[in-house]
């Protein structure tokens, strides 16, 4: 059985989409995988409530309680490693986890660490992607699932989905349209990765 550990910071809508897909598509039987835990860097993250309601183990680890990013990442890795066994390798999934991870953390889970980013990478790495796409006059925007490397938003692309940028779009309306695609492609990309 492969264990999936999902990291969140807020509402966890992508996490919820992954959990629902795992349940609906019987990942435990079909892929030999299960969502083993959801961890947040914020104790009040609404996504933790959903995960608990689904019977998934949850944990909160406040990044502000640590003197450095390295100290936080070391404790986060210790939490994740509870699910990382030789016969149950862990896949670490970032789903709205709003922390930049240290190179040491990324190296520790190399090839087993994925993220979703609300742009068509390599365009618009970082924050405010929807407004930046509108400001640049893009006709299309979208979402990318990618492997995480120590360079922000530059890992191998695993999946992308495209949406049109409409003349009346605001950052919020474009974000909402992109989010619907995020919920579709992230579970599919994870399932594809688990089959490799």
C-alpha positions, 0 to 999 in steps of 0.5 A: 500500500502506498501512503499519500500525505497531503499538505494544506494551509487553508480550505483544502479544496484540492485535497478534498477533490483528491480524497473524493477521487480516491474513495470514488475510484477505489484507489486502495484496491485499484492503485494500492494507495490511500490518503494516510494523513493531511497535515497543515501549517495552520491549526484552523485550516478548514481542510482539516475538518473535512479530512477528519470527517473522512476518517483521515489522520490530521495534524497541525504544525505551526510554522511560526513556532519554529526559529527557521524554515529548516527547523520547521521542515525537519519537524514536518518531515518527521511527521510525514515519515511516520507514513514512509515505510519500505513497503509503503512509500509515501507520496507527498502532495502539496494542495494549497500548502503556502510554504516554500520548502527548503532544498533539504526537504525537497531532496528528501522526497525527490520524485515523490513530491508534487504540487499544483500551480494555478498557471500554465508553467513555465509562465507565471511562477509564484503568486498572483498568477491570474492577475498577471495572466490578465495583465499580460493579455493572455488568451489562455490560462490554466493549471499545472501539476508538477514535480517539486524541485528546489527551484520554485515551480520549475519541476517536471510537468505532469499534467496541465489544463487550459481555460480561456481568459475572457474579456470580462475576467477579473482575477477572481473569476479566472481563478474560479474557472481554473479551480474547477480544472484543478479539481479534475486534473490533480487526482488524475495526475496523482493516479497516473504517478502512482501507476508508474 
